[in-house]
């Protein structure tokens, strides 16, 4: 189809009359330098050197009043912002600030006509952000999260501030109110990462997504404005739903007070995160027993992260709705072209101990290292136009794209090599590390008991040696000769030594006080 015909077709799709319509557009993941304004986490355990530190950002193209912008797709937020001025845009007189798990933006709320791959939305509200060293003109971010979290809508306080997808769903009622996301990986380290985003459409070849378990979107408390802003696309992991490299479930406990079963963790699905954020004990269970693994600190990776040899394959699995979702070992560890203090090539555990993104509403943030292993389906349900309606409850479905274990292994070996490691032989070491305080306490106690027992034996032995005999004489000890010394000329029974009338051995150099001859 030529460009003119394609443009005409997309224009017809965007018309507001009742036709079956859906939106599908390509998204591209690019490596970009991480900003240096991110919050630095504490607990420095060592240092390392990264030759090239890169984040990955999946983006798509939009226009505002005809001006092009490359915007990052982000299921972890709800608002649209762009860097730089948009021609002929209108100022609402309101401002908004969006705070992300790490970093944030702020600026005036503007409106302009948005073209979102064929859908034309008039007077779309967005935040205009001033360019700086970390924000380049012509870029931005489009939030695909629940409209509950929209700062723009709260500032405008009506539907004129609805996020982009809400406008699409309300203006095009024939479009099913769901999105799907497929994040790919590059075949070559220098290539961009492929991907697809659809609205109201399932990608060909992935139709089984709709038969997967429907995971209820867990709700945060709506008792305060703060909590309303923190509603994400989140669901509960199964009990025993975190499986470590040894094939055993990792013992976990949620920090979300509203969760009835404390062994279920709340997980946020966030395309805006490269490295998934997990509880520290989960990260340790994944990487702590790997030979040569160390917990390190690197500022550009926002704090503690496990460093390990690149050629060791780490296999982990998560379970939702009774279905297992294995993680490609190429995603479990990441290669950032790093070297340690000895110049050795090292990799990092992609599932990072969570410190910078702590929240009372969730336990885990599943970023790209997890999302590249599933096809993600999000049904908005009631989460349209800022408040629940009579539509239906929102839900999430996941389809595994990393189920072929033998292929995953061969791909890993081909790219990273192979270094032997038996994760099942390290369970004792992991238990010791996870209960280090208990082990130290028991060891100290056992040592003190042993020392006390030895001292008691010494005291008792000395008392026995110094105790008076029945006849008023002091006892004495007998010294033994070495085995290689010459034998005495005449052997005699040691049990007879010291008894009255017993003959003295030949050559005896001391007098026996029991002998009546003395």
C-alpha positions as CSV (number, residue, x, y, z in Angstrom):
1,X,0.0,0.0,0.0
2,X,1.4,3.4,-1.0
3,X,1.8,6.2,1.7
4,X,-1.2,8.1,0.4
5,X,-3.5,5.1,0.5
6,X,-2.2,4.2,3.9
7,X,-2.9,7.7,5.2
8,X,-6.4,7.6,3.8
9,X,-7.1,4.2,5.4
10,X,-5.9,5.4,8.8
11,X,-8.0,8.5,8.6
12,X,-11.1,6.4,7.9
13,X,-10.3,4.2,10.9
14,X,-10.2,7.2,13.1
15,X,-13.7,8.4,12.2
16,X,-16.0,8.4,15.2
17,X,-18.8,6.3,13.7
18,X,-19.6,2.8,14.8
19,X,-17.2,0.5,12.9
20,X,-15.1,-2.4,14.2
21,X,-11.7,-0.7,14.8
22,X,-8.5,-1.6,16.5
23,X,-5.1,-0.1,16.8
24,X,-1.7,-1.8,16.2
25,X,1.6,0.0,16.1
26,X,5.2,-1.0,16.3
27,X,7.3,0.0,19.2
28,X,11.1,0.2,19.3
29,X,13.4,-0.4,22.2
30,X,16.6,1.6,22.2
31,X,19.5,1.8,24.5
32,X,19.8,5.2,26.0
33,X,22.2,6.5,28.7
34,X,20.6,6.5,32.1
35,X,20.0,10.0,33.6
36,X,22.2,10.9,36.5
37,X,19.3,12.4,38.4
38,X,17.9,9.1,39.7
39,X,17.8,8.5,43.4
40,X,20.9,6.8,44.7
41,X,20.3,3.9,47.1
42,X,22.4,3.2,50.1
43,X,24.3,0.1,51.3
44,X,27.6,0.2,49.4
45,X,29.2,-3.3,49.2
46,X,31.9,-2.7,46.7
47,X,32.8,-1.1,43.4
48,X,32.9,-2.1,39.8
49,X,33.4,-0.4,36.4
50,X,30.9,-0.3,33.6
51,X,32.4,0.5,30.2
52,X,28.9,1.3,28.8
53,X,25.9,1.7,31.1
54,X,22.7,1.7,29.2
55,X,19.0,1.7,29.9
56,X,16.4,0.4,27.4
57,X,13.4,2.4,26.5
58,X,10.6,1.2,24.2
59,X,9.1,4.1,22.3
60,X,6.6,4.9,19.6
61,X,5.8,7.9,17.5
62,X,3.0,10.4,17.9
63,X,2.2,14.0,16.7
64,X,0.8,17.0,18.5
65,X,-0.6,19.6,16.2
66,X,1.5,18.0,13.5
67,X,4.8,18.1,15.6
68,X,6.5,14.7,15.9
69,X,7.5,13.2,19.2
70,X,9.1,9.9,20.1
71,X,7.4,8.9,23.3
72,X,8.3,6.0,25.7
73,X,5.4,3.7,26.5
74,X,4.9,3.3,30.2
75,X,2.2,1.1,31.8
76,X,3.4,2.3,35.2
77,X,2.0,5.8,34.8
78,X,-1.1,7.4,33.2
79,X,-0.2,10.8,31.8
80,X,1.3,12.1,28.5
81,X,4.2,14.5,28.6
82,X,6.5,15.8,25.8
83,X,9.8,17.8,25.9
84,X,9.6,21.1,24.1
85,X,7.0,23.4,22.7
86,X,4.1,22.4,20.5
87,X,2.9,24.9,17.9
88,X,-0.5,26.4,18.4
89,X,-1.0,24.5,21.7
90,X,-3.4,25.9,24.3
91,X,-2.5,26.6,27.9
92,X,-5.1,25.4,30.4
93,X,-3.7,27.6,33.2
94,X,-3.0,24.5,35.3
95,X,0.2,22.7,36.1
96,X,0.9,19.1,37.1
97,X,3.8,17.1,38.4
98,X,4.3,13.4,37.9
99,X,6.5,11.5,40.3
100,X,7.8,8.2,39.2
101,X,9.4,5.5,41.3
102,X,12.6,7.1,40.3
103,X,12.6,10.7,39.1
104,X,9.7,12.8,37.9
105,X,8.6,15.7,35.6
106,X,6.5,18.9,36.0
107,X,5.2,21.7,33.8
108,X,2.1,23.5,32.5
109,X,-0.9,21.5,31.2
110,X,-1.4,22.1,27.6
111,X,-3.8,20.8,25.0
112,X,-3.3,20.0,21.3
113,X,-4.7,17.6,18.6
114,X,-3.0,14.2,19.1
115,X,-2.5,11.7,16.3
116,X,-1.9,8.3,17.9
117,X,-1.2,6.0,14.9
118,X,-4.5,6.8,13.2
119,X,-6.7,7.9,16.0
120,X,-7.0,11.7,16.0
121,X,-8.0,13.1,19.4
122,X,-8.8,16.7,19.6
123,X,-7.6,18.9,22.6
124,X,-5.6,16.1,24.2
125,X,-4.3,17.3,27.6
126,X,-0.6,16.8,28.2
127,X,2.3,18.2,30.3
128,X,4.8,20.4,28.6
129,X,8.3,19.8,30.0
130,X,11.3,22.1,29.6
131,X,14.3,20.5,27.9
132,X,17.5,19.8,30.0
133,X,20.5,17.5,30.0
134,X,18.3,14.5,30.8
135,X,15.3,15.4,28.6
136,X,15.8,16.0,24.9
137,X,13.5,18.1,22.7
138,X,11.2,15.9,20.6
139,X,10.9,13.1,23.2
140,X,8.4,12.3,25.9
141,X,6.3,9.5,27.6
142,X,2.8,8.2,27.1
143,X,1.3,6.7,30.2
144,X,-0.8,3.6,29.6
145,X,-1.8,3.0,33.3
146,X,-5.2,3.3,35.0
147,X,-6.7,6.8,34.8
148,X,-7.0,6.8,38.6
149,X,-3.3,7.8,38.6
150,X,-3.6,10.7,36.2
151,X,-2.2,13.9,37.7
152,X,-3.5,15.9,34.7
153,X,-7.1,14.6,35.2
154,X,-7.0,15.5,38.8
155,X,-5.7,19.0,38.1
156,X,-8.4,19.7,35.4
157,X,-11.0,17.8,37.5
158,X,-13.1,16.6,34.5
159,X,-12.9,14.4,31.5
160,X,-11.0,17.0,29.5
161,X,-8.0,15.7,31.4
162,X,-8.5,12.0,30.6
163,X,-5.4,10.1,29.5
164,X,-4.9,9.1,25.9
165,X,-6.4,5.6,26.0
166,X,-9.5,6.8,27.9
167,X,-10.1,9.3,25.1
168,X,-9.7,6.5,22.5
169,X,-12.1,4.2,24.3
170,X,-14.8,6.8,25.0
171,X,-14.6,8.4,21.5
172,X,-14.5,5.0,19.7
173,X,-17.0,2.8,21.5
174,X,-16.5,0.0,19.0
175,X,-12.9,-0.4,20.1
176,X,-12.6,-3.0,22.9
177,X,-11.1,-1.4,25.9
178,X,-7.9,-3.5,26.2
179,X,-4.3,-3.2,25.1
180,X,-1.6,-5.8,24.5
181,X,2.1,-5.4,24.6
182,X,4.9,-7.6,23.3
183,X,8.5,-6.6,24.0
184,X,11.2,-8.3,22.0
185,X,14.9,-8.7,22.3
186,X,17.7,-7.8,19.9
187,X,19.6,-10.5,18.0
188,X,22.7,-8.3,18.0
189,X,23.9,-6.1,20.9
190,X,23.9,-3.1,18.6
191,X,20.4,-3.6,17.2
192,X,17.3,-1.9,18.5
193,X,14.7,-4.0,20.4
194,X,11.5,-4.8,18.4
195,X,8.0,-4.7,20.0
196,X,4.3,-4.3,19.4
197,X,1.5,-2.4,21.1
198,X,-2.1,-3.0,20.2
199,X,-5.3,-1.4,21.3
200,X,-8.4,-3.6,21.0
201,X,-6.6,-6.3,18.9
202,X,-4.6,-9.5,19.6
203,X,-1.4,-10.1,17.6
204,X,-1.6,-12.9,15.1
205,X,-0.1,-16.1,16.4
206,X,-0.8,-15.1,20.0
207,X,-4.6,-15.8,20.1
208,X,-4.1,-18.2,23.1
209,X,-3.6,-15.1,25.3
210,X,-7.4,-14.9,25.8
211,X,-7.6,-18.4,27.2
212,X,-5.0,-17.8,29.9
213,X,-6.1,-17.3,33.6
214,X,-7.7,-13.9,34.2
215,X,-5.7,-12.2,37.0
216,X,-7.7,-9.7,38.9
217,X,-6.2,-6.2,39.1
218,X,-5.5,-5.8,42.9
219,X,-6.8,-2.5,44.1
220,X,-5.0,-0.1,46.4
221,X,-6.9,1.7,49.1
222,X,-8.9,4.6,47.7
223,X,-9.2,6.4,51.1
224,X,-6.8,9.1,50.1
225,X,-5.6,11.1,47.1
226,X,-2.1,9.7,47.6
227,X,-3.3,6.1,47.2
228,X,-5.5,6.9,44.3
229,X,-2.4,8.2,42.5
230,X,-0.7,4.8,43.1
231,X,-3.2,2.5,41.4
232,X,-1.2,0.4,38.9
233,X,-1.7,-2.6,36.7
234,X,-0.9,-5.1,39.4
235,X,-1.9,-8.6,40.3
236,X,-1.1,-11.2,43.0
237,X,1.6,-13.9,42.5
238,X,0.6,-17.4,43.5
239,X,1.5,-18.7,47.0
240,X,4.9,-20.3,46.5
241,X,5.0,-18.5,43.2
242,X,8.7,-17.5,43.2
243,X,10.8,-20.4,42.1
244,X,14.6,-20.1,42.5
245,X,17.4,-21.7,40.4
246,X,17.3,-24.8,42.6
247,X,13.7,-25.5,41.6
248,X,12.4,-24.7,45.1
249,X,10.0,-22.0,46.1
250,X,11.5,-18.9,47.8
251,X,10.0,-18.1,51.1
252,X,8.4,-14.7,50.9
253,X,6.1,-12.4,52.8
254,X,4.2,-9.4,51.5
255,X,4.6,-5.9,52.8
256,X,1.1,-4.9,51.5
257,X,-1.1,-4.8,54.6
258,X,-4.4,-5.3,52.7
259,X,-3.3,-8.7,51.2
260,X,-5.1,-11.4,53.1
261,X,-2.6,-14.2,52.4
262,X,0.8,-12.9,53.5
263,X,2.6,-15.4,51.3
264,X,1.3,-13.7,48.1
265,X,3.3,-10.9,46.6
266,X,1.7,-8.0,44.7
267,X,3.4,-7.4,41.4
268,X,3.2,-4.2,39.2
269,X,3.7,-4.7,35.4
270,X,5.7,-1.6,34.3
271,X,7.1,-1.2,30.8
272,X,9.0,1.9,32.1
273,X,11.4,-0.2,34.2
274,X,14.4,-2.0,32.7
275,X,15.4,-4.0,35.8
276,X,12.6,-5.7,37.8
277,X,12.6,-4.7,41.5
278,X,12.2,-7.6,43.9
279,X,12.6,-8.1,47.7
280,X,16.2,-8.5,48.8
281,X,15.7,-12.1,49.9
282,X,14.3,-13.0,46.5
283,X,17.4,-11.5,44.7
284,X,19.7,-13.3,47.1
285,X,17.9,-16.6,46.4
286,X,18.4,-16.1,42.7
287,X,22.1,-15.1,42.7
288,X,23.6,-15.5,46.2
289,X,24.8,-19.0,45.6
290,X,26.2,-18.5,42.2
291,X,30.0,-19.1,42.3
292,X,31.8,-15.7,42.4
293,X,28.6,-13.7,43.0
294,X,28.9,-10.5,45.0
295,X,26.4,-7.9,46.1
296,X,27.8,-4.6,44.7
297,X,26.8,-1.0,44.4
298,X,26.7,1.0,41.2
299,X,25.3,4.5,41.2
300,X,23.9,4.4,37.6
301,X,22.0,1.2,38.4
302,X,20.5,3.0,41.4
303,X,22.1,0.9,44.2
304,X,22.8,-2.6,45.2
305,X,22.8,-5.3,42.5
306,X,24.3,-8.8,42.3
307,X,27.4,-9.2,40.2
308,X,28.2,-12.6,38.8
309,X,30.1,-14.4,36.0
310,X,28.4,-14.0,32.6
311,X,28.7,-17.6,31.6
312,X,26.6,-19.0,34.5
313,X,23.0,-19.7,33.5
314,X,20.5,-18.7,36.2
315,X,17.0,-20.1,35.6
316,X,14.0,-18.8,37.6
317,X,10.3,-19.0,37.3
318,X,7.2,-17.1,38.5
319,X,3.7,-18.5,38.8
320,X,0.4,-16.7,38.2
321,X,-3.0,-18.3,38.3
322,X,-1.4,-21.8,38.5
323,X,0.6,-21.2,35.3
324,X,4.4,-21.1,35.3
325,X,6.3,-18.3,33.5
326,X,10.0,-19.2,33.1
327,X,12.5,-16.4,32.5
328,X,15.0,-16.6,29.7
329,X,18.4,-16.8,31.4
330,X,19.6,-14.0,29.0
331,X,17.1,-11.8,30.8
332,X,17.8,-13.2,34.3
333,X,21.3,-11.7,34.0
334,X,22.3,-8.7,31.9
335,X,25.6,-8.0,30.2
336,X,26.5,-4.3,30.4
337,X,30.1,-4.8,29.1
338,X,31.3,-4.4,32.7
339,X,34.6,-5.4,34.2
340,X,35.5,-6.0,37.9
341,X,38.5,-4.6,39.7
342,X,40.7,-7.4,38.2
343,X,39.6,-6.7,34.7
344,X,37.3,-9.7,34.4
345,X,34.1,-9.5,32.3
346,X,31.1,-9.6,34.7
347,X,27.3,-9.5,34.4
348,X,24.6,-8.4,36.7
349,X,21.4,-9.9,38.2
350,X,18.5,-8.3,36.4
351,X,16.2,-8.9,39.3
352,X,17.5,-6.1,41.5
353,X,17.1,-5.8,45.3
354,X,14.3,-3.3,45.7
355,X,15.1,-0.1,47.6
356,X,14.4,2.9,45.4
357,X,10.8,1.9,44.6
358,X,9.5,0.8,48.0
359,X,5.7,1.2,48.3
360,X,3.0,0.1,50.7
361,X,0.9,-0.9,47.7
362,X,3.2,-3.5,46.0
363,X,6.1,-5.8,46.6
364,X,7.6,-6.2,43.1
365,X,7.9,-4.2,39.9
366,X,8.2,-6.4,36.8
367,X,10.1,-4.4,34.2
368,X,11.4,-5.4,30.8
369,X,13.5,-8.3,32.0
370,X,10.3,-10.1,32.9
371,X,8.0,-8.6,30.3
372,X,10.2,-9.8,27.4
373,X,9.1,-13.3,28.5
374,X,5.4,-12.9,28.3
375,X,2.7,-11.4,26.0
376,X,0.8,-9.0,28.2
377,X,-2.9,-8.4,27.9
378,X,-4.5,-5.6,30.0
379,X,-8.3,-5.2,30.1
380,X,-9.2,-1.7,31.4
381,X,-12.7,-2.8,32.5
382,X,-14.0,-0.1,34.9
383,X,-10.8,1.9,34.7
384,X,-12.0,4.3,32.0
385,X,-12.8,8.0,32.4
386,X,-11.5,8.3,35.9
387,X,-14.0,6.2,37.9
388,X,-15.6,2.8,37.9
389,X,-18.7,2.3,35.9
390,X,-20.9,-0.7,35.0
391,X,-18.4,-2.1,32.4
392,X,-16.6,-4.9,34.2
393,X,-13.7,-5.5,36.6
394,X,-10.3,-5.0,35.0
395,X,-8.0,-7.9,34.6
396,X,-4.6,-9.0,33.2
397,X,-3.6,-12.1,31.2
398,X,-0.2,-13.4,30.4
399,X,1.0,-15.8,27.7
400,X,4.5,-17.3,28.2
401,X,6.9,-16.7,25.3
402,X,9.9,-18.5,27.0
403,X,8.5,-22.0,27.5
404,X,11.1,-23.9,25.4
405,X,13.7,-24.6,27.9
406,X,16.1,-26.5,25.6
407,X,16.1,-23.6,23.1
408,X,16.7,-21.0,25.9
409,X,19.7,-23.0,27.1
410,X,21.2,-23.4,23.6
411,X,20.7,-19.6,23.0
412,X,22.4,-18.8,26.3
413,X,25.4,-21.0,25.6
414,X,25.8,-19.6,22.1
415,X,25.8,-16.0,23.3
416,X,27.3,-16.2,26.8
417,X,29.2,-19.5,26.9
418,X,28.8,-22.1,29.6
419,X,30.2,-22.4,33.1
420,X,29.1,-25.4,35.2
421,X,27.1,-24.7,38.3
422,X,24.8,-27.0,40.3
423,X,22.2,-24.8,42.0
424,X,20.7,-27.7,43.9
425,X,24.0,-28.2,45.9
426,X,24.0,-24.8,47.3
427,X,20.8,-24.8,49.4
428,X,22.7,-25.2,52.7
429,X,24.9,-22.2,51.8
430,X,21.8,-20.1,51.0
431,X,20.2,-21.1,54.3
432,X,23.3,-20.2,56.2
433,X,23.5,-16.8,54.6
434,X,19.8,-16.1,55.0
435,X,20.1,-17.0,58.7
436,X,23.5,-15.6,59.3
437,X,22.6,-13.9,62.6
438,X,21.2,-17.2,64.0
439,X,24.3,-19.2,62.8
440,X,26.7,-16.7,64.4
441,X,24.8,-16.8,67.7
442,X,24.6,-20.5,67.8
443,X,28.3,-20.8,66.9
444,X,29.3,-18.4,69.6
445,X,27.2,-20.2,72.1
446,X,28.6,-23.6,71.1
447,X,32.1,-22.2,71.4
448,X,31.5,-20.8,74.8
449,X,30.1,-24.1,76.0
450,X,33.1,-26.0,74.6
451,X,35.5,-23.7,76.3
452,X,33.6,-24.0,79.6
453,X,33.7,-27.8,79.3
454,X,37.5,-27.8,78.7
455,X,38.1,-25.5,81.7
456,X,35.9,-27.6,83.9
457,X,37.9,-30.7,82.9
458,X,41.2,-29.0,83.7
459,X,40.0,-27.9,87.1
460,X,38.7,-31.3,88.0
461,X,41.9,-32.9,86.8
462,X,44.0,-30.6,89.0
463,X,41.8,-31.3,92.0
464,X,42.2,-35.0,91.6
465,X,46.0,-34.7,91.3
466,X,46.3,-32.6,94.4
467,X,43.9,-34.6,96.6
468,X,45.5,-36.2,99.8
469,X,45.8,-40.0,99.8
470,X,44.3,-42.2,102.7
471,X,47.7,-42.6,104.3
472,X,48.5,-38.9,104.4
473,X,50.9,-38.9,101.4
474,X,50.5,-36.9,98.3
475,X,49.8,-38.8,95.1
476,X,52.1,-38.4,92.1
477,X,51.7,-38.9,88.4
478,X,53.6,-41.3,86.2
479,X,55.3,-40.1,83.0
480,X,55.3,-42.4,80.0
481,X,58.2,-43.0,77.7
482,X,57.9,-42.6,74.0
483,X,57.1,-45.7,72.0
484,X,60.5,-45.7,70.2
485,X,62.5,-45.6,73.4
486,X,64.4,-48.8,74.4
487,X,62.2,-51.2,76.5
488,X,63.2,-51.7,80.2
489,X,65.3,-54.7,81.1
490,X,62.5,-56.2,83.2
491,X,58.8,-55.5,82.7
492,X,56.5,-55.2,85.6
493,X,52.8,-54.7,86.2
494,X,52.1,-51.0,86.7
495,X,49.0,-52.0,88.7
496,X,51.5,-53.3,91.4
497,X,53.5,-50.1,91.5
498,X,53.3,-48.5,95.0
499,X,51.8,-51.4,96.8
500,X,53.5,-52.5,100.1
501,X,55.9,-55.4,99.5
502,X,56.1,-55.0,95.8
503,X,59.6,-55.4,94.4
504,X,61.3,-52.4,92.9
505,X,62.0,-52.5,89.2
506,X,65.6,-52.9,88.3
507,X,67.2,-49.5,87.8
508,X,64.3,-47.6,89.5
509,X,65.7,-44.2,90.4
510,X,63.2,-43.1,92.9
511,X,62.2,-44.5,96.3
512,X,58.8,-45.9,96.8
513,X,57.4,-44.4,100.0
514,X,55.1,-47.5,100.4
515,X,58.1,-49.8,100.7
516,X,58.8,-50.8,104.3
517,X,62.5,-50.8,103.6
518,X,62.5,-47.0,103.6
